[in-house]
Amino acid sequence: MSSKFSFSEIHKKRKRPLVLDGATGAILQNDLNEPTSPLWTSELTLTKPQKIIDLHKNYINAGADIITTNTFGTNPTAIRLAGSDLDSKKLVGESVKLAREARGDSEILIAGSNPPAEDCYKQARSISEEELYANHESHIDYLWESGVDFILNETMSHFDEIRAVIRICTLKNIPFIISLYLDDDLELLRGGTLFDSMVYIQEFAPIALGINCISPAVFEKIDLQRVSKLKWGFYLNCGSGNVTDSVIDCGVSPPDYIKEVSKHMEYDPVFIGSCCGSNSSHTKAIKDYLDEYLFKLKLRLKSTLG
């Protein structure tokens, strides 16, 4: 199934950073009080599909230009580790179908969430590099064949995994974002630093480099002047506790998040969203801020031109 929209086309049309939606799995986990597993909230695609559709629509109504599929735990490795007999291809297909239904005929991009093969926040890994590659190749194929507009390889923190997903997307000519998770010292959990990764990533042609699920405090440490040499964007953790908590409450209010966003507009991000702990109120705040920012920019330009 071919992609409906192009990120670059929508970005050019909007003339501002695109608004990425906020938390998906974290909200479903909190609202429905489901136990955590390697599948996270993926099974809800089958058992409570309307909840997924409503969540996507909430983000669209709040101003999101991009919604993300509920596929953070639908990859083959996660299903195997959960001891589930679910079929990854079917689960991905149903998840993308719900996102497409929520989008309808609106000009909204659908990002296919492709997570790390195993737990996001651990250095150790139990599978081989061959198994890692096979996992991502299958999951990316399932997402793309189901009709997403691009692949959002998110919360990537192992360099060999970053290399694998980039290679797969590049060889298959599938548009993608590669979004990194970093520790407090701006290092990957395995294999180098943010800037080590950038040296590798810039040899390819991703839609953008992303940074996600780190706290605003850690984000403040990044030299964004260097990052902005690539097309880039961010969606930060808004939770009040640790990233591994079973319940993720909001710890960064929408107004406080906008204060963070406003600090970094000079570095020209191509997309801005929010991660765990956020909700559609954060999305609306981002959209409202960007509308005001664009309006003021136009006024300054008009004043300069006389």
Long-range contacts (C-beta under 8 A, 24 or more apart in sequence): 1-145, 1-146, 1-147, 2-147, 3-147, 3-148, 3-149, 3-150, 3-175, 4-110, 4-147, 4-149, 5-107, 5-108, 5-109, 5-149, 6-149, 6-175, 7-109, 7-149, 7-150, 7-175, 7-207, 7-208, 8-207, 10-65, 10-107, 10-109, 11-270, 11-271, 14-65, 15-294, 16-290, 16-291, 16-293, 16-294, 17-233, 17-269, 17-270, 17-271, 17-272, 17-290, 18-65, 18-66, 18-109, 18-233, 18-270, 18-271, 18-272, 19-63, 19-64, 19-65, 19-66, 19-271, 19-272, 19-273, 19-283, 19-286, 19-287, 19-290, 20-64, 20-65, 20-66, 20-68, 20-111, 20-233, 20-235, 20-271, 20-272, 20-273, 20-274, 21-56, 21-59, 21-64, 21-66, 21-67, 21-68, 21-273, 21-280, 21-283, 22-59, 22-235, 22-238, 22-273, 22-274, 22-275, 22-278, 22-279, 22-280, 22-282, 22-283, 23-238, 23-248, 23-274, 23-275, 23-276, 23-277, 23-278, 23-279, 24-55, 24-68, 24-70, 24-72, 24-113, 25-70, 25-72, 25-73, 26-239, 26-248, 26-276, 26-277, 27-55, 27-279, 28-52, 28-55, 28-70, 29-246, 29-247, 29-248, 30-247, 30-248, 30-249, 36-246, 37-73, 37-82, 38-73, 38-77, 38-78, 38-79, 38-81, 38-82, 38-118, 38-119, 39-73, 39-74, 39-78, 39-79, 39-82, 39-84, 39-86, 40-72, 40-73, 40-78, 41-70, 41-72, 41-73, 42-70, 42-71, 42-72, 42-73, 42-74, 42-78, 42-86, 42-91, 42-95, 43-84, 43-86, 44-70, 45-70, 45-74, 45-91, 45-94, 45-95, 45-98, 46-86, 46-91, 46-94, 49-94, 49-98, 52-95, 52-98, 52-99, 52-102, 53-98, 53-101, 53-102, 56-98, 56-99, 56-102, 56-103, 57-102, 58-280, 59-280, 59-283, 60-102, 60-103, 60-106, 60-108, 61-280, 62-280, 62-281, 62-283, 62-284, 62-287, 63-283, 63-284, 63-286, 63-287, 63-288, 64-108, 64-273, 64-283, 64-287, 65-108, 65-109, 65-271, 66-108, 66-109, 66-110, 66-111, 66-271, 66-273, 67-99, 67-102, 67-103, 67-108, 67-109, 67-110, 67-111, 68-99, 68-110, 68-111, 68-112, 68-113, 68-152, 69-95, 69-96, 69-98, 69-99, 69-110, 69-111, 69-112, 69-113, 69-143, 69-148, 70-95, 70-98, 70-99, 70-113, 71-95, 71-96, 71-112, 71-113, 71-114, 71-115, 71-139, 71-143, 72-113, 72-115, 72-154, 73-115, 74-139, 74-142, 75-114, 75-115, 75-117, 75-135, 75-136, 75-138, 75-139, 76-134, 76-135, 76-138, 76-139, 77-117, 77-118, 77-127, 77-131, 77-132, 77-135, 78-115, 78-117, 78-118, 81-118, 88-138, 88-139, 88-142, 89-138, 89-142, 92-139, 92-142, 92-143, 92-146, 93-142, 93-146, 95-146, 96-143, 96-146, 96-147, 96-148, 97-146, 99-148, 100-147, 109-149, 109-150, 110-147, 110-148, 110-149, 111-148, 111-149, 111-150, 111-151, 111-152, 111-177, 112-140, 112-143, 112-144, 112-146, 112-148, 112-149, 112-150, 112-151, 112-152, 113-143, 113-152, 113-154, 114-139, 114-140, 114-143, 114-151, 114-152, 114-153, 114-154, 114-165, 115-154, 115-155, 116-155, 116-156, 116-157, 116-158, 116-161, 117-161, 120-155, 120-157, 120-181, 120-213, 120-243, 121-157, 121-181, 121-189, 121-243, 121-244, 122-189, 123-189, 123-190, 125-158, 125-190, 129-160, 129-164, 132-160, 132-161, 132-164, 133-164, 133-168, 136-161, 136-164, 136-165, 136-168, 137-168, 140-165, 140-168, 140-169, 140-172, 140-174, 141-172, 144-172, 144-174, 149-175, 150-174, 150-175, 150-176, 150-177, 150-207, 151-175, 151-176, 151-177, 152-176, 152-177, 152-179, 152-210, 153-177, 153-178, 153-179, 154-179, 154-210, 154-212, 154-213, 155-179, 155-180, 155-181, 155-212, 155-213, 156-180, 156-181, 157-181, 157-182, 157-188, 157-189, 157-190, 158-188, 158-189, 158-190, 158-191, 159-188, 159-190, 159-191, 159-192, 159-196, 159-197, 159-200, 160-190, 160-191, 162-188, 162-191, 162-197, 162-200, 162-201, 163-200, 166-200, 166-201, 166-204, 166-206, 169-206, 170-204, 170-205, 175-207, 176-206, 176-207, 177-206, 177-207, 177-208, 177-209, 177-210, 177-233, 177-271, 178-206, 178-209, 178-210, 179-209, 179-210, 179-211, 179-212, 179-235, 180-209, 180-210, 180-211, 180-212, 181-212, 181-213, 181-214, 182-211, 182-214, 182-218, 183-218, 184-218, 186-218, 186-221, 186-222, 194-222, 194-227, 195-226, 198-226, 198-227, 198-229, 198-230, 201-230, 202-229, 202-230, 206-231, 207-231, 207-270, 208-232, 208-233, 208-270, 208-271, 209-233, 210-234, 210-235, 210-271, 211-235, 211-236, 212-236, 212-237, 212-273, 212-275, 213-237, 213-243, 213-275, 213-276, 216-252, 216-257, 216-260, 219-260, 220-263, 224-264, 224-267, 225-267, 227-267, 228-267, 228-268, 228-269, 231-270, 232-267, 232-269, 232-270, 233-269, 233-270, 233-271, 233-272, 233-273, 234-264, 234-269, 234-271, 234-272, 234-273, 235-272, 235-273, 235-274, 235-275, 236-260, 236-274, 236-275, 237-275, 237-276, 237-277, 238-274, 238-275, 238-276, 238-277, 238-278, 238-282, 239-276, 239-277, 240-277, 243-276, 248-276, 248-277, 249-277, 250-277, 250-278, 250-279, 251-277, 252-277, 252-278, 254-281, 254-282, 254-284, 254-285, 255-285, 257-282, 257-285, 257-286, 258-285, 258-286, 258-289, 261-286, 261-289, 262-289, 262-293, 265-293
